[in-house]
Amino acid sequence: MISIGFMASHVDGGLYVFHDMYQGTVVATVILYVDDLIVFAQEDLNRHIKEHMTKRFRMHDFGNVSFYPGLTIKCNQEHHTIDFDQHSYICTILAKCRMDESRPVATPMAIELHKKKPDEEACNQTVDQSMIGSLMYTMGATPPNIAYAIRVFSLDSHDRSNEPMVYLKRQF
């Protein structure tokens, strides 16, 4: 990507951007994921990028992207918009945690999570941490209040009673 004029992102090793040298604006973005790439650019530049890439690598063009791990992508060329959502991934983790039949509730953040008392049974650490990990994956596109709650739950997850599991499930 760098050899054809892209700059690597300092934040994400799989993100590359191409700037218009006169205006300094980003005119193309490429996301690399394992052996796939997603190109966001105007059609002529998109074609140019693909030509350069096919000279160096064996490639197949699968057309417009509609899914990226954990994200559904909807491109509206008429309105020049790209919408992302995590509905599919969230439904998957709800099913994994056996919460797909749960009904939505208001989700206040707990003020204090209780550590387990010496005679109290601890939460199932594997289940607890798996649920937290699944929620953490959503944090890139999650409202900050949920990201904060996930952070709080992940602290001391090895030394908690079962009570906070109720609060964690409310986040789901």
C-alpha positions in Angstrom: 0.0 0.0 0.0 2.8 2.4 0.8 4.5 1.7 -2.5 1.5 3.1 -4.3 1.3 6.3 -2.2 -0.8 5.3 0.8 0.2 6.2 4.4 -0.2 3.7 7.2 -2.3 4.7 10.1 -0.6 5.2 13.4 -3.7 3.9 15.2 -4.5 0.7 13.3 -1.9 -1.4 11.4 -4.6 -2.5 8.9 -5.7 1.0 7.9 -4.1 3.0 5.0 -5.1 6.4 3.7 -4.3 8.2 0.4 -4.3 12.0 0.5 -4.9 14.4 -2.3 -1.5 16.1 -2.6 -3.0 19.5 -3.5 -5.8 19.7 -1.0 -4.4 17.4 1.7 -7.8 15.7 2.1 -8.2 11.9 2.3 -9.5 10.6 -1.0 -9.1 6.9 -0.5 -9.1 4.5 2.5 -8.1 0.9 2.4 -8.7 -1.6 5.3 -6.6 -4.8 5.3 -7.9 -7.7 7.2 -5.9 -11.0 7.0 -6.0 -11.6 3.2 -8.9 -9.3 2.4 -9.0 -5.6 1.6 -11.8 -3.1 1.5 -11.3 0.0 -0.7 -13.2 3.2 0.0 -12.6 5.6 -3.0 -14.3 7.1 -5.9 -14.7 4.7 -8.8 -11.8 5.9 -11.0 -9.4 5.8 -8.0 -10.8 2.5 -6.8 -10.1 1.0 -10.2 -6.6 2.5 -10.2 -5.8 0.9 -6.8 -7.2 -2.5 -7.9 -5.0 -2.4 -11.0 -1.9 -1.8 -8.9 -2.8 -4.5 -6.5 -3.6 -7.1 -9.1 -0.1 -6.5 -10.7 1.4 -7.6 -7.4 -1.1 -10.1 -6.0 -3.6 -12.6 -7.2 -6.9 -11.0 -6.4 -10.7 -11.4 -6.9 -13.1 -8.5 -6.8 -16.2 -9.4 -4.9 -17.9 -6.1 -5.5 -19.3 -3.8 -2.9 -18.7 -4.7 0.7 -21.6 -5.6 2.8 -20.0 -7.4 5.7 -16.7 -7.0 7.7 -16.1 -9.1 10.8 -18.7 -7.9 13.3 -20.1 -5.2 11.1 -22.8 -4.9 8.5 -22.0 -2.2 6.0 -24.6 -0.4 3.8 -23.3 1.9 1.1 -25.8 4.4 -0.3 -24.1 5.9 -3.4 -27.0 8.2 -4.2 -26.7 10.0 -0.8 -22.9 9.4 -0.5 -23.2 7.7 2.8 -21.8 4.5 4.5 -23.7 3.1 7.5 -22.2 0.5 9.8 -24.1 -1.5 12.4 -23.2 -4.4 14.7 -26.7 -5.9 14.8 -25.6 -9.3 13.5 -22.7 -9.6 15.9 -24.8 -8.5 18.9 -27.5 -11.1 18.0 -24.7 -13.7 17.9 -23.3 -12.8 21.3 -26.8 -12.6 22.8 -27.4 -16.2 21.6 -24.0 -17.3 22.8 -24.8 -16.0 26.3 -28.4 -17.4 26.1 -29.9 -14.0 26.3 -31.4 -13.8 22.8 -34.9 -14.2 24.3 -34.3 -11.5 26.9 -36.4 -8.4 26.8 -34.9 -4.9 26.8 -34.7 -2.9 30.0 -33.5 0.5 31.1 -29.7 0.2 31.9 -28.5 2.3 34.7 -24.9 1.8 35.6 -24.4 0.2 39.0 -22.8 2.6 41.5 -20.8 0.0 43.2 -20.0 -3.6 42.3 -19.6 -5.9 45.4 -16.6 -8.0 45.9 -17.5 -11.5 47.1 -17.6 -12.2 50.8 -15.4 -15.0 52.1 -18.4 -17.4 52.5 -20.0 -16.4 49.2 -19.8 -18.4 46.0 -17.8 -16.5 43.3 -19.1 -15.9 39.9 -18.1 -18.3 37.1 -15.0 -16.5 36.0 -14.8 -18.1 32.6 -18.4 -17.2 31.7 -18.0 -13.7 33.2 -14.9 -12.9 31.3 -16.2 -14.4 28.1 -19.2 -12.1 28.3 -17.1 -9.1 29.0 -14.8 -10.0 26.1 -17.7 -10.3 23.7 -19.0 -6.9 24.8 -15.5 -5.4 24.5 -15.4 -6.3 20.8 -18.3 -3.9 20.3 -16.6 -1.0 21.9 -15.3 0.5 18.7 -18.8 1.6 17.8 -20.4 1.6 21.2 -21.8 4.6 23.1 -19.3 5.7 25.8 -21.6 4.9 28.7 -21.6 1.2 27.7 -17.8 1.3 27.1 -17.4 2.7 30.6 -19.6 -0.1 32.1 -17.6 -2.8 30.3 -14.4 -1.3 31.8 -15.9 -1.3 35.3 -17.0 -5.0 34.9 -13.6 -6.1 33.7 -11.9 -4.7 36.8 -11.6 -7.4 39.5 -13.6 -9.9 37.4 -11.7 -12.6 39.1 -13.0 -11.7 42.6 -16.7 -11.0 42.3 -19.9 -12.4 43.6 -22.7 -13.4 41.3 -24.6 -10.1 42.0 -22.7 -8.0 39.4 -23.7 -10.6 36.7 -27.1 -9.0 36.9 -25.6 -5.6 36.0 -23.5 -7.2 33.2 -26.6 -8.8 31.7 -28.3 -5.5 31.7 -25.6 -4.2 29.4 -26.5 -7.0 27.0 
